[in-house]
Amino acid sequence: MPSERSARVTLRRSLRNRVVRRSLRTSRTKAQRVLVTGSAEEAQAAVKKTITDLDVAARKGVIHANKAARTKSRLAKKLNAAVAAA
């Protein structure tokens, strides 16, 4: 594959991945904030959305599947601790 074409393909993919990665970070940050400050129902909804976003990112290859699983596990642990404390 010619290098110019490779550069175009890489640019397209990186732009597409950037959108998914940015929304994933936003979702994860929001979930972590709600876990600390919000109610149990809000926390469950935020974590559920973040888990969905992680699955989408892993399916698209934006992040590694193991990273998605690790992050989901950590979020679930925090959610369970927050629900038990409430």
C-alpha positions, 0 to 999 in steps of 0.5 A: 500500500502506498505510503500516501494512502496509508497516511490517509487511512490512518488519519481517517481511522484516528479521527473516527477513533478520537470521537469514540475515545473522547465520549468514553472518557466523558462517560467514565468521568461522569460515572465516577463523579456520580458514584461519589456524589449522586444517588444509587439510581443515578450511579447505576444508570451512569455506570450502565451507560459507561459499560455500554460505551466501553463495549462499543469501543472494544468492539470497534477496536478503539481500546483493547478488550482486556482494558474494557473488561478491567475498567468495567470491573473497577466501575462495578466494584465502586458501584457495589461499594457505593450502593452498600454504603448508601 
